[in-house]
């Protein structure tokens, strides 16, 4: 049994809808798994087996009470800029392509995605499939491996999700239905209206209108709510609002920023602001340089925008500076690229850490880690054991620089700068305590420790999301629709089908 969730546009709430449905189905006793054939995001997650997938599918798997795996997101596109993306295929780097070349690989990639789906279908009672973007991208129908092609191949029941908050919900729904291919439209079994503000009873006439015009039942009108779950992609950054606590933390909004979900627990307990490079940094209590998909391009942007000088000035005035992954690499003396990430050459780093980095191959380090901080920084010595994951290319030589963690990272001689390859460091509540208690003490303000929590592994949050949907969703109708979802076995590929590399 399986079900497909498509959207009328990007950012309508498909991911959180799948998260809620997965938890609801799990609560009902079903062994359920999420699936998204193709995701485009710089926010990713490393599985226990060292595979890289979109963070949304990891969240959905955890909501399903199952282990994230590469099959749940067989194709991950990581934009690098100028129309180029890295393809992560079944959790491993495959190649870098421009968008035109990507479409020449449609048959091959679709085959890989379908194989992954069938592996999940064999292992689970139900698979909940998430589409990508808007389903009615008519010019892409012949190569849409995220929506139309799998919908046609599998012929599963479809639920269409629309966002009423942005307006035009009637045109969203009816226009999408009108434009879908006939063999896809006929499988749409229900509609979900998402992000409704106010008294949902005021939309009863609207619901009736949609049902009359489409002949498809509206299964639920979901209220707008704010429950902290990891952000799927960069569209979410513009929705973030800084808190009102006394501690101000600047995170540089790099052009190629990645894995900014690293800071979403910190956002709950401090005033975290995503700052455009070039903004004056002197009023902040701490500066974090986050991960990036293109370290060298973003490093050059720091220099071009004047931000490199701002960072050095902030350091000279005693403001702590932290680098994560690509941000860690930027803090060093030099970065040498042998032609794998950017133009071959050696680039000047920010010079705040006595380290050097070299990009010498295409392979990535992808691994989950647990590390012990060393006593080389007033922040680290308060921290205790922390867990996270690494996703990076490049090798960093620390030399005689002090390490941040046992066997990894680096700390400056003045102990005010440190860097690490560990994503998710500040998803550990003890790391949040360590940073905020130090900054509060330095500023002379009181620090009240935050409650434990982790936006990725917070089971309570998944329950809360499910309850929000259950209050407004016809769950029994949804389950009945899902039970109809027997995938077309003719879509099951052999290992050799569709090869087109």
URZI-V42086 format. One record per helix or strand. SS is the DSSP state (H for helix, E for strand). FROM is the first residue (numbers start at 0). TO is the last residue. If there is no record, write none. Layout:
ss:SS from:FROM to:TO
ss:SS from:FROM to:TO
This chain:
ss:E from:1 to:6
ss:H from:13 to:26
ss:E from:31 to:34
ss:E from:37 to:39
ss:E from:43 to:45
ss:E from:51 to:53
ss:H from:54 to:62
ss:H from:69 to:72
ss:E from:74 to:80
ss:E from:83 to:88
ss:E from:91 to:97
ss:H from:98 to:122
ss:E from:125 to:129
ss:H from:137 to:142
ss:H from:147 to:153
ss:E from:157 to:162
ss:H from:168 to:178
ss:H from:181 to:184
ss:E from:187 to:195
ss:H from:199 to:213
ss:E from:217 to:222
ss:H from:233 to:238
ss:E from:247 to:251
ss:E from:256 to:257
ss:H from:259 to:262
ss:H from:265 to:267
ss:E from:270 to:274
ss:E from:285 to:288
ss:E from:290 to:291
ss:H from:294 to:304
ss:H from:306 to:315
ss:E from:319 to:323
ss:H from:325 to:329
ss:E from:333 to:336
ss:E from:344 to:347
ss:E from:355 to:358
ss:E from:364 to:370
ss:E from:372 to:372
ss:H from:379 to:381
ss:E from:385 to:391
ss:E from:394 to:396
ss:E from:401 to:401
ss:E from:404 to:404
ss:E from:407 to:407
ss:E from:409 to:410
ss:E from:416 to:419
ss:E from:422 to:422
ss:H from:424 to:426
ss:H from:428 to:442
ss:H from:458 to:469
ss:E from:472 to:472
ss:H from:474 to:482
ss:H from:488 to:490
